[in-house]
Every structure is written in C-alpha cells, then in structure tokens.
Amino acid sequence: MPRSYRHIKEYEKEILELKEQGLTLREIGKKYGFTYEQVHNFISRHNENQRRVSAGIELKKKGRPPKDYVVREEDKVAELRYIIARKDSKIKTLEMENELMRDFLSLTERK
C-alpha cells in the first residue's frame, strides 16, 4: 500500500538519530517508506549543509532573490574561504596519492 506523500525533511530528526544508532540507509528508508536513493541524497545534502555552516558560509535560500537583495562582502569572503579550503583538501589528497604511487613504483623497482 503506497504511503501518503510526506517530505523527507519532516523526518530529518528521526533519520539522523537512526543513522547515529548505526542503521543502514536501506533500513532507515524501509522504516519510513523511502528508497535508499532518497535517504542517501538527504544525508548527502545534510552533510554538505553542515560543512558550509561550520565553514561560516550562510546557507542560501531557494528561489529567486528579492529585488532589494544585496550580497554582503562577508558572504563573498566566507564562500571564497570555503572554496579555497576544499581545493587545499583536494590538493593534499592528490599529493598523498602521488607519494603512495611513487613508493609503490620504487618498491617494485620501476621508475
């Protein structure tokens, strides 16, 4: 029997609590009538929003901004800091992978 439609955001608190308890995304979805993909996408969006909040970036509202909307300089700076931090993280990851590959090749006596 199909459930009456309710937005997954209404279950935010319960889903996050079950995730903390160690339930899989499939189990959480089955409990509330959502698919694995819906729960996975919800968790991904939630984690991304938490990263932005911890980086000091104000979350943007959906839809077209009002005509009197002005982008503050602090918002621009915070977003640029977040972008730079993510790029630095990616560079560090690539450097570690590069070093591991060099070590592997030197151990296998390849150049």
C-alpha positions, 0 to 999 in steps of 0.5 A: 500500500503506497504511503501518503506523500510526506517530505523527507525533511519532516523526518530529518530528526528521526533519520539522523538519530537512526543513522547515529544508532548505526542503521543502514540507509536501506533500513532507515528508508524501509522504516519510513517508506523511502528508497535508499536513493532518497535517504542517501541524497538527504544525508548527502545534502545534510552533510554538505549543509553542515560543512558550509555552516561550520565553514561560516558560509550562510546557507542560501535560500531557494528561489529567486532573490528579492529585488532589494537583495544585496550580497554582503562582502562577508558572504563573498569572503566566507564562500571564497574561504570555503572554496579555497579550503576544499581545493587545499583538501583536494590538493593534499589528497592528490599529493598523498596519492602521488607519494603512495604511487611513487613508493609503490613504483620504487618498491617494485623497482620501476621508475 
